[in-house]
Amino acid sequence: MFFNDYIVFIYITLFVIVYNLVKFFVKTRFIKNTIIILASLLVLLTVIREHTLIILSILSLLVFLVGRYLQNKKSRTLLGGILAFIIILFCIRNYPFLQDIISESYLSFINEPVLSVQKLGISYILFRYVHWLVESYRKTIHQSDFFTFLSYIFFFPNFLAGPIDRYNNFHYWMGNTKFSYLKPLFFAGISRIFIGGIKTLVIVPFVIDYALDYTVLLPDYSPVIALFLSLLAYSAYIYFDFSGYSDIAIGTAYLIGIRTPENFNNPYFSENLSVFWKRWHMTFSNFLFAYVFKPSLSLLNRLFPRFPRMTITVTGYLFTFFICGLWHGDTINFVYWGLWHGIGLSIGKLWKAYIKLPDRVLRNNIYKICSIFLTFLFVTMGWMFFHYSQEQIIEIFNTLLF
């Protein structure tokens, strides 16, 4: 996370000061966009190479122009083609076996520029591209200009790991000039950055060693207990690190008067896995629901109209979280992690549909506490697939069993 670099904090502080001074005297959206774009480029060049930004800028221009066309004239073929194109680029960049195929094929001329786009540059931008294109096709985006779009794509607080803002929200806050909104946002931003700093700079270092390698606990505990304690530490590590980053990103946006969406809402206190995914990385979950889960259900219902609705829903869960796993990493363990959650959500859906508990039981505090505990335990066990490679997982199971 580049927010851990003190020089970046200096850049951000200078940017916030300059931006707010200019905004106080100049109300033009073009000037504000220019400052944001220049600041974003300056900050991002501390973590990615120049040609990455050049390639993404060219791709952004292409996506913007296609979106503008779709806003005026619907074309499902064009939408499908451009979505397929950017998804293929993402897959080529993220999956080594595709890189090997390209390097050995007649497509080798695109190998160097495409593969040199760093993963952290395109992964979250992909979501913004998809959102812009789909919502342009749906005619929900009515106000758009290239510089606001470019600010939206490269907005540095959200560049690496979200939150994934929506274009209409970003456009609205870019044009907002009401001081009554800006003042409370500014002070809220300071507190959010402070909270995020406590999480990432104080709490994370305390648990990270135990979270990343369970073997450090083996001298004092049995393998089973060591692994379980390590997974508990990993649950704390990934939550505080990720939510801390989100706090800093949201707070930084607040400081310049842009209210970005929340990303976490006490996810480990969820009563079931469905609620967990509505509270964990919420902007990403909303993206999956809107652009993967719902379209897949619609497609399956059209293709298999006689299939039971529950079968369609379970298939949708499995497909969505298969995609979720693939997006998170290029190794098979991420697929296991995605399917772990897809299966868990399917079981939860079946439980809710076929196990009818009395209302007095559902409202009982003991039942709620047990539900929260089981959900947390399920999520915690799943982090093993997220963190360890397939070879390490096999080694762990061999250690535990033998």
RODO-2510 file (C-alpha; in nm, 4 decimals, decimal comma):
residues 402
     n   res          X          Y          Z
     1     m     0,0000     0,0000     0,0000
     2     f     0,1644     0,3235    -0,1084
     3     f     0,0113     0,5193     0,1810
     4     n     0,2821     0,3657     0,4015
     5     d     0,5474     0,5745     0,2210
     6     y     0,6102     0,9027     0,4023
     7     i     0,7096     1,0873     0,0842
     8     v     0,3645     1,0095    -0,0532
     9     f     0,2084     1,1631     0,2581
    10     i     0,4085     1,4796     0,1827
    11     y     0,2798     1,4821    -0,1764
    12     i    -0,0756     1,4312    -0,0564
    13     t    -0,0495     1,7084     0,2041
    14     l     0,0830     1,9541    -0,0544
    15     f    -0,1861     1,8466    -0,2988
    16     v    -0,4660     1,8977    -0,0438
    17     i    -0,3357     2,2453     0,0428
    18     v    -0,2909     2,3552    -0,3191
    19     y    -0,6197     2,2044    -0,4333
    20     n    -0,8266     2,3675    -0,1605
    21     l    -0,6576     2,7066    -0,2090
    22     v    -0,7242     2,6967    -0,5825
    23     k    -1,0796     2,5711    -0,5331
    24     f    -1,1503     2,8592    -0,2941
    25     f    -1,0763     3,1129    -0,5678
    26     v    -1,1581     2,9145    -0,8840
    27     k    -1,4869     2,7291    -0,9269
    28     t    -1,4183     2,5926    -1,2758
    29     r    -1,4458     2,2138    -1,2995
    30     f    -1,1694     2,2039    -1,5630
    31     i    -0,9132     2,3600    -1,3267
    32     k    -1,0079     2,1230    -1,0426
    33     n    -0,9838     1,8237    -1,2755
    34     t    -0,6451     1,9389    -1,4009
    35     i    -0,5072     1,9625    -1,0465
    36     i    -0,6449     1,6203    -0,9530
    37     i    -0,5059     1,4582    -1,2674
    38     l    -0,1597     1,6123    -1,2190
    39     a    -0,1532     1,5199    -0,8495
    40     s    -0,2687     1,1665    -0,9277
    41     l     0,0021     1,1253    -1,1891
    42     l     0,2666     1,2544    -0,9476
    43     v     0,1606     1,0182    -0,6689
    44     l     0,1090     0,7189    -0,8972
    45     l     0,4506     0,7599    -1,0575
    46     t     0,5989     0,6745    -0,7174
    47     v     0,4598     0,3210    -0,7495
    48     i     0,4141     0,2504    -1,1219
    49     r     0,6173     0,3125    -1,4361
    50     e     0,5564     0,5867    -1,6915
    51     h     0,4533     0,3558    -1,9745
    52     t     0,1869     0,2006    -1,7524
    53     l     0,0181     0,5398    -1,7195
    54     i     0,0573     0,6066    -2,0927
    55     i    -0,1070     0,2781    -2,1881
    56     l    -0,3870     0,3261    -1,9361
    57     s    -0,4422     0,6821    -2,0588
    58     i    -0,4822     0,5621    -2,4181
    59     l    -0,7145     0,2845    -2,3053
    60     s    -0,9114     0,5356    -2,0969
    61     l    -0,9609     0,7586    -2,3997
    62     l    -1,0905     0,4607    -2,6000
    63     v    -1,3296     0,3573    -2,3223
    64     f    -1,4521     0,7152    -2,2796
    65     l    -1,5271     0,7560    -2,6502
    66     v    -1,7101     0,4238    -2,6664
    67     g    -1,9101     0,5214    -2,3589
    68     r    -2,0080     0,8548    -2,5118
    69     y    -2,1224     0,6737    -2,8244
    70     l    -2,3282     0,4278    -2,6182
    71     q    -2,4913     0,7168    -2,4338
    72     n    -2,6376     0,8340    -2,7654
    73     k    -2,6917     0,5077    -2,9476
    74     k    -2,7360     0,1607    -2,8012
    75     s    -2,5156    -0,1093    -2,9459
    76     r    -2,4999    -0,4386    -2,7609
    77     t    -2,2370    -0,5627    -3,0065
    78     l    -2,0089    -0,2662    -2,9405
    79     l    -2,0593    -0,2951    -2,5644
    80     g    -1,9808    -0,6672    -2,5675
    81     g    -1,6795    -0,6151    -2,7904
    82     i    -1,5155    -0,3427    -2,5813
    83     l    -1,5905    -0,5278    -2,2556
    84     a    -1,4355    -0,8436    -2,3991
    85     f    -1,1322    -0,6440    -2,5126
    86     i    -1,0528    -0,4878    -2,1746
    87     i    -1,1260    -0,8123    -1,9876
    88     i    -0,8907    -0,9995    -2,2211
    89     l    -0,6211    -0,7397    -2,1534
    90     f    -0,6763    -0,7832    -1,7807
    91     c    -0,6523    -1,1622    -1,8118
    92     i    -0,3375    -1,1431    -2,0236
    93     r    -0,1749    -0,9177    -1,7645
    94     n    -0,2736    -1,1274    -1,4648
    95     y    -0,2415    -1,4897    -1,5763
    96     p     0,1066    -1,6206    -1,6656
    97     f    -0,0127    -1,9088    -1,8857
    98     l    -0,1790    -1,6565    -2,1201
    99     q     0,1426    -1,4558    -2,1279
   100     d     0,3301    -1,7700    -2,2344
   101     i     0,0799    -1,8323    -2,5153
   102     i     0,1152    -1,4751    -2,6405
   103     s     0,4936    -1,4785    -2,6249
   104     e     0,4982    -1,7891    -2,8478
   105     s     0,2288    -1,6775    -3,0924
   106     y     0,1871    -1,4321    -3,3746
   107     l     0,0488    -1,1911    -3,1126
   108     s     0,3966    -1,1397    -2,9695
   109     f     0,4004    -0,7801    -3,0963
   110     i     0,1556    -0,6853    -2,8176
   111     n     0,3460    -0,8799    -2,5541
   112     e     0,5774    -0,6087    -2,4231
   113     p     0,3382    -0,3119    -2,3953
   114     v     0,0471    -0,5139    -2,2616
   115     l     0,2389    -0,7189    -2,0081
   116     s     0,4302    -0,4177    -1,8814
   117     v     0,1094    -0,2634    -1,7472
   118     q     0,1451    -0,3355    -1,3787
   119     k    -0,1252    -0,5352    -1,2059
   120     l    -0,1978    -0,2668    -0,9516
   121     g    -0,2616    -0,0243    -1,2366
   122     i    -0,5336    -0,2112    -1,4212
   123     s    -0,7183    -0,4307    -1,1704
   124     y    -0,9336    -0,1651    -1,0038
   125     i    -0,9458     0,0533    -1,3125
   126     l    -1,1128    -0,2409    -1,4865
   127     f    -1,4131    -0,1982    -1,2556
   128     r    -1,4431     0,1694    -1,3426
   129     y    -1,4227     0,0911    -1,7133
   130     v    -1,6965    -0,1722    -1,6865
   131     h    -1,9143     0,0581    -1,4763
   132     w    -1,8749     0,3479    -1,7203
   133     l    -1,9503     0,1349    -2,0267
   134     v    -2,2470    -0,0544    -1,8842
   135     e    -2,4090     0,2509    -1,7275
   136     s    -2,3511     0,4489    -2,0478
   137     y    -2,5310     0,1722    -2,2351
   138     r    -2,8143     0,1840    -1,9805
   139     k    -2,8417     0,5642    -2,0244
   140     t    -2,7885     0,6310    -1,6529
   141     i    -2,4929     0,8642    -1,7134
   142     h    -2,6168     1,1985    -1,8411
   143     q    -2,3309     1,4372    -1,7645
   144     s    -1,9837     1,3484    -1,8796
   145     d    -1,6657     1,5133    -1,9929
   146     f    -1,3267     1,3613    -2,0590
   147     f    -1,1312     1,5407    -1,7866
   148     t    -1,3810     1,4455    -1,5154
   149     f    -1,3730     1,0900    -1,6481
   150     l    -0,9924     1,0876    -1,6403
   151     s    -0,9957     1,2235    -1,2836
   152     y    -1,2411     0,9476    -1,1942
   153     i    -1,0203     0,6777    -1,3462
   154     f    -0,6872     0,7949    -1,1994
   155     f    -0,8090     0,9397    -0,8681
   156     f    -0,5088     0,8277    -0,6625
   157     p    -0,6720     0,7578    -0,3218
   158     n    -0,8888     0,4866    -0,4821
   159     f    -0,6462     0,3702    -0,7486
   160     l    -0,4896     0,0641    -0,5858
   161     a    -0,7636    -0,0960    -0,3766
   162     g    -1,0796     0,1121    -0,3864
   163     p    -1,3299     0,2049    -0,2703
   164     i    -1,4823     0,1660    -0,6162
   165     d    -1,6763     0,4862    -0,6672
   166     r    -1,9535     0,5361    -0,9210
   167     y    -1,9062     0,7948    -1,1910
   168     n    -2,2271     0,9871    -1,1159
   169     n    -2,1278     1,0253    -0,7507
   170     f    -1,7763     1,1402    -0,8407
   171     h    -1,9110     1,3843    -1,0996
   172     y    -2,1570     1,5292    -0,8468
   173     w    -1,8959     1,5946    -0,5787
   174     m    -1,6504     1,7372    -0,8312
   175     g    -1,9098     2,0005    -0,9118
   176     n    -2,0201     2,0643    -0,5542
   177     t    -1,9337     2,4120    -0,4239
   178     k    -2,1448     2,4284    -0,1066
   179     f    -1,9156     2,5235     0,1802
   180     s    -2,1649     2,3786     0,4311
   181     y    -2,0772     2,0333     0,2941
   182     l    -1,7041     2,0885     0,2485
   183     k    -1,6200     2,1960     0,6043
   184     p    -1,7616     1,8874     0,7847
   185     l    -1,6141     1,6638     0,5152
   186     f    -1,2704     1,8148     0,5727
   187     f    -1,2706     1,7471     0,9475
   188     a    -1,4239     1,4025     0,8956
   189     g    -1,1401     1,3321     0,6527
   190     i    -0,8754     1,4127     0,9132
   191     s    -1,0330     1,1737     1,1639
   192     r    -1,0639     0,8970     0,9030
   193     i    -0,6979     0,9284     0,8067
   194     f    -0,6003     0,9138     1,1753
   195     i    -0,8089     0,5989     1,2292
   196     g    -0,6650     0,4415     0,9148
   197     g    -0,3132     0,5233     1,0279
   198     i    -0,3715     0,3571     1,3656
   199     k    -0,4956     0,0447     1,1904
   200     t    -0,2155     0,0146     0,9351
   201     l     0,0795     0,1502     1,1338
   202     v     0,0003     0,0278     1,4869
   203     i    -0,2314    -0,2745     1,4799
   204     v    -0,1121    -0,4441     1,1594
   205     p     0,2571    -0,4667     1,2645
   206     f     0,1435    -0,6274     1,5897
   207     v    -0,0276    -0,9242     1,4186
   208     i     0,1398    -0,9534     1,0802
   209     d     0,4175    -1,1976     1,1764
   210     y     0,1694    -1,4456     1,3241
   211     a    -0,0747    -1,3945     1,0370
   212     l     0,1594    -1,4636     0,7473
   213     d     0,3312    -1,7767     0,8785
   214     y     0,1717    -2,0171     1,1236
   215     t     0,5010    -2,2000     1,1776
   216     v     0,6262    -1,9208     1,4064
   217     l     0,3712    -2,0483     1,6594
   218     l     0,4749    -2,4145     1,6389
   219     p     0,7333    -2,3981     1,9204
   220     d     0,4551    -2,3118     2,1644
   221     y     0,1477    -2,4818     2,0175
   222     s     0,0408    -2,7947     1,8350
   223     p     0,0025    -2,7642     1,4541
   224     v    -0,3789    -2,7452     1,4762
   225     i    -0,3797    -2,4719     1,7413
   226     a    -0,0939    -2,2854     1,5704
   227     l    -0,2785    -2,2822     1,2383
   228     f    -0,6039    -2,1716     1,4008
   229     l    -0,4361    -1,8882     1,5937
   230     s    -0,2516    -1,7826     1,2791
   231     l    -0,5776    -1,7702     1,0830
   232     l    -0,7323    -1,5583     1,3587
   233     a    -0,4345    -1,3255     1,3303
   234     y    -0,4756    -1,3230     0,9509
   235     s    -0,8418    -1,2267     0,9900
   236     a    -0,7316    -0,9314     1,2003
   237     y    -0,4422    -0,8470     0,9685
   238     i    -0,6373    -0,8425     0,6420
   239     y    -0,9271    -0,6492     0,7972
   240     f    -0,7205    -0,3801     0,9677
   241     d    -0,4808    -0,3454     0,6737
   242     f    -0,7544    -0,3254     0,4100
   243     s    -1,0061    -0,1205     0,6084
   244     g    -0,7227     0,1056     0,7253
   245     y    -0,6245     0,1687     0,3648
   246     s    -0,9904     0,2403     0,2840
   247     d    -1,0130     0,4830     0,5763
   248     i    -0,7092     0,6744     0,4494
   249     a    -0,8388     0,6722     0,0918
   250     i    -1,1853     0,7914     0,1965
   251     g    -1,0382     1,0523     0,4312
   252     t    -0,8076     1,1875     0,1620
   253     a    -1,1033     1,2230    -0,0747
   254     y    -1,2997     1,3990     0,1995
   255     l    -1,0205     1,6546     0,2409
   256     i    -1,0798     1,7798    -0,1124
   257     g    -1,4573     1,7660    -0,0894
   258     i    -1,5286     1,4330    -0,2621
   259     r    -1,7471     1,1937    -0,0667
   260     t    -1,6527     0,8431    -0,1726
   261     p    -1,8583     0,5397    -0,0649
   262     e    -1,7846     0,3353     0,2461
   263     n    -1,6054     0,0044     0,2055
   264     f    -1,6387    -0,1766     0,5408
   265     n    -1,9111    -0,1953     0,8047
   266     n    -1,8126    -0,4297     1,0898
   267     p    -1,8109    -0,7364     0,8628
   268     y    -1,6977    -0,9794     1,1318
   269     f    -2,0205    -0,9149     1,3228
   270     s    -2,2375    -1,0492     1,0405
   271     e    -2,5035    -1,3083     1,1223
   272     n    -2,4597    -1,4919     0,7930
   273     l    -2,2319    -1,4970     0,4902
   274     s    -2,4703    -1,2942     0,2761
   275     v    -2,4610    -1,0103     0,5291
   276     f    -2,0827    -1,0458     0,5517
   277     w    -2,0476    -0,9759     0,1799
   278     k    -2,2709    -0,6713     0,2160
   279     r    -2,0296    -0,5368     0,4786
   280     w    -1,6893    -0,6564     0,3509
   281     h    -1,5298    -0,4558     0,0684
   282     m    -1,8790    -0,3264     0,0020
   283     t    -1,8071    -0,1420    -0,3220
   284     f    -1,6513    -0,4559    -0,4698
   285     s    -1,9440    -0,6683    -0,3471
   286     n    -2,1890    -0,4234    -0,5034
   287     f    -1,9943    -0,4442    -0,8287
   288     l    -2,0103    -0,8247    -0,8278
   289     f    -2,3827    -0,8157    -0,7543
   290     a    -2,4641    -0,5579    -1,0231
   291     y    -2,2346    -0,6698    -1,3049
   292     v    -2,1762    -1,0426    -1,2493
   293     f    -2,4407    -1,2027    -1,0254
   294     k    -2,7554    -1,0327    -1,1594
   295     p    -2,6597    -1,0640    -1,5293
   296     s    -2,5649    -1,4297    -1,4800
   297     l    -2,9023    -1,5019    -1,3171
   298     s    -3,0809    -1,3238    -1,6005
   299     l    -2,8865    -1,5221    -1,8612
   300     l    -2,9429    -1,8553    -1,6861
   301     n    -3,3150    -1,7864    -1,6513
   302     r    -3,3382    -1,7178    -2,0246
   303     l    -3,1329    -2,0238    -2,1211
   304     f    -3,2958    -2,2637    -1,8733
   305     p    -3,6463    -2,1314    -1,8014
   306     r    -3,7629    -2,4640    -1,6574
   307     f    -3,4820    -2,4993    -1,4068
   308     p    -3,5801    -2,4472    -1,0407
   309     r    -3,5084    -2,0956    -0,9191
   310     m    -3,2913    -2,2298    -0,6379
   311     t    -3,0695    -2,4143    -0,8874
   312     i    -3,0256    -2,0942    -1,0863
   313     t    -2,9386    -1,8960    -0,7719
   314     v    -2,6832    -2,1507    -0,6494
   315     t    -2,5237    -2,1629    -0,9944
   316     g    -2,5102    -1,7826    -0,9915
   317     y    -2,3365    -1,7824    -0,6533
   318     l    -2,0782    -2,0373    -0,7650
   319     f    -2,0069    -1,8582    -1,0928
   320     t    -1,9858    -1,5137    -0,9301
   321     f    -1,7409    -1,6240    -0,6641
   322     f    -1,5430    -1,8295    -0,9111
   323     i    -1,4918    -1,4989    -1,0956
   324     c    -1,4228    -1,3285    -0,7605
   325     g    -1,1483    -1,5805    -0,6873
   326     l    -0,9943    -1,5494    -1,0333
   327     w    -0,9856    -1,1722    -1,0038
   328     h    -0,7975    -1,1824    -0,6733
   329     g    -0,5059    -1,3879    -0,7988
   330     d    -0,3543    -1,6029    -1,0716
   331     t    -0,3106    -1,9227    -0,8686
   332     i    -0,5602    -2,2012    -0,8045
   333     n    -0,5864    -2,1329    -0,4312
   334     f    -0,7801    -1,8130    -0,5060
   335     v    -1,0334    -2,0191    -0,6996
   336     y    -1,0656    -2,2437    -0,3928
   337     w    -1,1242    -1,9358    -0,1786
   338     g    -1,3888    -1,8015    -0,4148
   339     l    -1,5692    -2,1344    -0,4348
   340     w    -1,5474    -2,1672    -0,0555
   341     h    -1,7576    -1,8540    -0,0281
   342     g    -1,9799    -1,9508    -0,3202
   343     i    -2,0595    -2,2835    -0,1520
   344     g    -2,1092    -2,1095     0,1828
   345     l    -2,3568    -1,8640     0,0326
   346     s    -2,5399    -2,1475    -0,1415
   347     i    -2,5708    -2,3406     0,1853
   348     g    -2,6985    -2,0266     0,3546
   349     k    -2,9572    -1,9771     0,0803
   350     l    -3,0745    -2,3385     0,1101
   351     w    -3,0900    -2,3108     0,4903
   352     k    -3,3019    -1,9976     0,4715
   353     a    -3,5344    -2,1515     0,2119
   354     y    -3,5914    -2,4936     0,3655
   355     i    -3,5169    -2,4620     0,7377
   356     k    -3,8034    -2,2666     0,8895
   357     l    -3,7114    -2,1641     1,2432
   358     p    -3,9666    -1,9947     1,4704
   359     d    -3,9403    -1,6157     1,4938
   360     r    -3,8689    -1,6376     1,8660
   361     v    -3,5585    -1,8425     1,7854
   362     l    -3,4410    -1,6035     1,5152
   363     r    -3,4809    -1,3091     1,7512
   364     n    -3,3038    -1,4855     2,0366
   365     n    -2,9703    -1,3267     2,1317
   366     i    -2,8020    -1,6638     2,1812
   367     y    -2,8997    -1,7689     1,8270
   368     k    -2,7644    -1,4404     1,6893
   369     i    -2,4361    -1,4783     1,8790
   370     c    -2,3971    -1,8355     1,7519
   371     s    -2,4716    -1,7215     1,3960
   372     i    -2,2088    -1,4481     1,4182
   373     f    -1,9543    -1,6913     1,5623
   374     l    -2,0147    -1,9543     1,2909
   375     t    -1,9981    -1,6939     1,0138
   376     f    -1,6730    -1,5542     1,1513
   377     l    -1,5304    -1,9059     1,1841
   378     f    -1,6261    -1,9881     0,8244
   379     v    -1,4666    -1,6683     0,6908
   380     t    -1,1552    -1,7194     0,9035
   381     m    -1,1044    -2,0751     0,7804
   382     g    -1,1451    -1,9509     0,4248
   383     w    -0,8490    -1,7157     0,4609
   384     m    -0,6249    -2,0223     0,4495
   385     f    -0,7112    -2,0657     0,0800
   386     f    -0,6601    -1,6941     0,0219
   387     h    -0,3165    -1,6710     0,1829
   388     y    -0,1446    -2,0051     0,1194
   389     s    -0,0641    -2,1557    -0,2202
   390     q    -0,2002    -2,4968    -0,3196
   391     e     0,1352    -2,6599    -0,2405
   392     q     0,1432    -2,4988     0,1025
   393     i    -0,2171    -2,6026     0,1715
   394     i    -0,1341    -2,9645     0,0845
   395     e     0,1710    -2,9471     0,3103
   396     i    -0,0401    -2,8038     0,5928
   397     f    -0,3001    -3,0788     0,5623
   398     n    -0,0264    -3,3448     0,5575
   399     t     0,1208    -3,1932     0,8726
   400     l    -0,2173    -3,1867     1,0465
   401     l    -0,3184    -3,5384     0,9414
   402     f     0,0116    -3,7186     0,9803
***
